[in-house]
């Protein structure tokens, strides 16, 4: 079975792009049986870097990934410029990947060695290829850039897209800057409410074009940290399939699934007897449910390895990915050769099992930090404030954020004006020396054209997004104590 043809949804910009014939010549650049005179590739002997090297921890990280900085259980690699076998100081990655190749103009889609690893990873985690066979993956320089490429491929000025009512501001603002109109979807503690989506699309004004795509952060949603269940994903997928709408799942926090928060006296450490148990514990993705190629999955190495590597990937229908690659050719060209070299050495040294070991270790660390942060918060917030609906705390089961909701109507000033209360409390947090992100910063809003069919119910709550990821747990708890002090004083 093959993916559905979605060319009728391509943007005018996408349709105006001509195939670049020169880029097709890159396929011959590494071949020994041809004399390559086609493209302006500088000769590698003029690259000033003779080698790059690094030291990395060795799986299975028996003492935990938090001890890697002190561990002697490491391997070292040295990638030489022109040595096809590389100069290995320890077990190393793909031996055909030398620095001359890594620093040369890259294949637009990404280096084959890196993509091969990603494809195998997608088969293990998401069972891609089960429902349709013409799928693939291409590299990006992170999910913000990937989303920019996707909306340029599908959206024209004035087009609508769907998004959670609170969402990552950078991607939403990228869409708005291009004249695209996000429509917000109501959420509860389990993410997008399917019934709301159904009502919205079934009553969509006949004189307006339907939204082109849904942008969603299904796991550890940013900013609210909610996670969509498999049941809801199936319903949402079927609804969007009915209305011919694409799904863009933004999943930087997918492997930070910490499980349900439980109190200290009921808590048990989660251990996996093997890699398959870990894989089976992960949330079902939209990509794994996709049977016609309408899902584009964006993943990033920013949260699981390091943000500065600026690498991620998009997975989905190969026909769509070719169109996105055509945009990459005239924008980013290809991700950094340095970054791809280092990523290749790491992942192809760890192999799939070692990478899973790392992800298991990462999950363990984030679970400890999530639990420590929530324990502190729930101990310091007076129970009567929660019982009297002044404060709401919904412990996350994934991601790196938690939120504190405050009932603006219960504050003694501003007559329940949410914006005024939010600004005032935020200033008090700053005065105490703690920085958080006010919830209104993430509000998607709605375009004027559809406000008549949008529910505008308001429960009077404001919220603040906070992270338990950015510092050591004692520092996080110190900040939480300051937050609690402000709340106790302002809502006494």
Buried (B, 14 or more C-beta within 10 A) or exposed (E): EEBBEBEEBBBEBBEEBEEEEEBEBBEEBBEEEEEEEBEEEEEBEEBEBEBBEBEBBBBBBEEEBBEBEEBEEEBBBBBBBEBEEBEBEEEBBBEEBBBBBBBBBBBBBBBBBBBBBBBEBBBBBBBBEBBBEEBBBBBBBBBBBBBBBBBBBBBBEEBBBBBBBBBBBEBBEBBBEBEBBBBBBBBEEEBBBBEBBBBBBEEBEEEEEBBBBBBBBBBBBBBBBBBBEEEBBBBBBEBBBEBBBBBBBBBBBBBBBBEEBEEEEEEEEBEBEEBEEBBEEBBBBBBBBBBBBBBBBBBBBBBBBEEEBBBBBBBBBBBBBBBBBBBBBEEBEBBBBBBBBBBBBBBBBBBBEBBBBBBBBBBBBBBBBBBBBBBBBBEBBBEEBEEEBBBBBBBBBBBBBBBBBBBBBBBEEBEBBBEBBBBBBBEBBEEBEBEBBBBBEBBBEBBEBBEEBBEEEEEEBBBBBBBBBEEEBEEBBBBBBBBBBBBBEBBE
